[in-house]
């Protein structure tokens, strides 16, 4: 599963001209219905075109970063669900 996500990140980052289109295209490729990013990540959408392109290049060159972020998000959501259940 993580290998497939890394491949999708690379393919999408290579073709997307900016971060909003990257997120839209990645959601489609992953079959995601909605995107609920952490509030601190929304600030990346306010970056300049050059800064966004640098991020896309980094995502293409090192997609394992997205895997680390996804795993972290899943773990935080799992812990929050456990706290709510108790």
Buried (B, 14 or more C-beta within 10 A) or exposed (E): EEEEBBEBBBBBBEEBEBBEBBBBBBBEBEEEEEEEEEEEEEEBEEBEEEEBBEBBEEBBEBBEBBBEEBEEBEEEEEEEEEEEEE
